[in-house]
Amino acid sequence: MDVICESSFIQIILNTLYLTILYVPILNILALVLATLVFGVSRRMGNFYKSLLFFPNLLCMVVVGFIWKLMYMYDGGLINQIFNLLGLSVLAQDWLGSPSLVLASMSLSIIWFATGYYLVIYLAGLTAIPIELYESCDVEGATGMQKFLNITIPMLAPSITINIILSTIGIIACFDLPFVLTNGGPGYMSETIALQVYHYAFTNLQQGRSLALSMMLTLFAVTVAFVELKIFRKREDIY
């Protein structure tokens, strides 16, 4: 890969920010909702669902990348084949080759892989909530949504804080899946800062640029994590 120009580098930064903004909220909302649903079922079924949702984390991320790459193939990919079988061939897309779809497709793959990990953290937080709080709400006639908003969310503040920080650092530094799925293509439309560090070091053999960019990436991740920690710690103090 050639040395990137200024406009390409700006695109790489925007890609990383876009992935972060898309990935972190969706992942945490999905993990929290699933954790709440799993927590509410019987113990046997809860263990089954936890195992099912955590299973992707047992796989190597490179393996996950190849699985999703096969599913996203335009010709013969599972997703487009399903659309064709249902008579919805108009929805079949070049998921990894379209500049407008590649980042969203990549985010979906990463969310599928990571949801189970963050779900376990939310389940630990749910287990620590005193059952008496819910019983008091039942006496007062509170609905399920009211209990979720006024008890579950506030009491899960520490779990939400750690999950948001971990997921933010994870997506900023994510390399494996983007590398396997697209290697930054088409063009630079799915190139991330972490992936560019690799290209500098092992494709262009520009070790100095790679080191400088990796230091910038580390500083950026630490800064974002610190800001999130300050913001969400204040939220925990309120509750």
Buried (B, 14 or more C-beta within 10 A) or exposed (E): BEEBEEEBBEBBBEBBBBBBEBBBEBBBEBBBEBBBEBBEEEEEEBEEBBEEBBEBBEEEBEEBBEBBBEBBBBEEBEBBBEBEEEEEEEEBBBBBBBEEBBBEBBBBBBBBBBBBBBBBBBBEBBEEBEEEBBEEBEEEEBEEEEBBEEBBBBBBBBBBBBBBBBBBBBBBBBBBBBBBBBBBBEEBBBBBBBBBBBBBBEEBEBEEBBEEBBEEBEEBBEEBBEEBBEEBEEEEEEE
